[in-house]
């Protein structure tokens, strides 16, 4: 697989934790750790997408515009209640 070098910004605390993992031999390098983390994250996103698609198939498909509006209204009211508390 082809690779491309890029620059990312991480909080210092996260970078320190990654360096500790690399120093302990649990990852081969900082780049290796980040590559693995991105791969896990991409697989996780794909898994959630597949689970959502399956759940939608089992429950009648995508939400209608009316159902979406109702859910938005309910969630917005919950957010207003939480912020008032």
Buried (B, 14 or more C-beta within 10 A) or exposed (E): EEEEEEEEEEEEEEEEEBEEEBEEEEBEEBEEBBBEEEEEEEEEEEEEEEEEEEEEEEEEEEEEEEEEEEEEEEEEEEEEEEEEE
